[in-house]
Every structure is written in structure tokens, then in C-alpha cells.
């Protein structure tokens, strides 16, 4: 999946905000299995970055808004 691959590159380069933002935007624009794939990858990224990171808390709120 192209959005996931691009986000992984962002994350590998230390660009957490870019990675998360890219995936949240994708969740907002898509549906079905594609949306679920990206949502699950976001949850994995949250674990990698760590729950204590303030960017994760903000990204969780943004993901919730994108889903509902």
C-alpha cells in the first residue's frame, strides 16, 4: 500500500508527524478494507513511537475525528 510505504519512510527518517498526518489524511479520504489497513498501521505506529509521546495523543484524537 503506497500510503503505508510512504509513512514508513517518513517514520524511518524521524518524521513522525509527517507519517501520522499522511495516514490520517488517507483514512479521511478512503473507506472499506483500504481504510482499515491504514488505520491498523497507524495503531502500530502509535506503539512504535510510544503512548507517552504527545504526538501520539494528538494523532489518536485526529484519527478518532477521521473515523467518526
C-alpha positions in Angstrom: 0.0 0.0 0.0 1.6 3.3 -1.1 0.4 5.5 1.8 1.7 3.0 4.3 5.1 2.7 2.5 5.5 6.4 2.3 4.6 6.8 6.0 7.1 4.1 6.9 9.8 6.1 5.0 8.8 9.2 6.9 9.0 7.4 10.2 12.3 5.9 9.3 13.6 9.4 8.7 12.4 10.6 12.0 9.4 12.5 10.6 6.7 11.1 12.9 4.3 14.0 12.3 4.5 13.6 8.6 4.0 9.8 8.8 1.0 10.1 11.0 -0.5 13.0 9.1 -0.2 11.2 5.8 -2.1 8.1 7.2 -4.8 10.1 8.9 -5.4 12.0 5.7 -5.7 8.7 3.9 -8.2 7.4 6.4 -10.3 10.6 5.8 -10.3 10.0 2.1 -10.9 6.3 1.8 -13.2 3.5 3.1 -13.5 -0.2 3.4 -10.5 -2.5 3.6 -8.1 0.2 2.4 -9.2 2.4 5.3 -8.9 -0.4 7.8 -5.4 -1.3 6.6 -4.2 2.2 7.1 -6.0 2.5 10.5 -4.2 -0.6 11.7 -0.8 0.7 10.5 -1.5 3.9 12.4 -2.1 1.9 15.6 1.2 0.1 15.0 3.0 3.4 14.6 1.5 4.7 17.8 3.0 1.6 19.6 6.4 2.2 17.9 6.5 5.9 18.8 5.2 5.3 22.3 2.0 6.2 24.2 3.8 8.9 26.2 4.7 10.9 23.1 2.4 13.9 22.9 2.2 13.5 19.1 0.6 10.1 19.7 -2.1 11.6 21.9 -2.9 14.3 19.3 -2.8 11.7 16.5 -5.2 9.4 18.3 -7.7 12.3 18.6 -7.3 13.2 14.9 -7.8 9.5 14.0 -11.0 9.4 16.0 -12.3 12.5 14.2 -11.4 11.0 10.9 -13.2 7.8 11.7 -16.4 9.3 13.1 
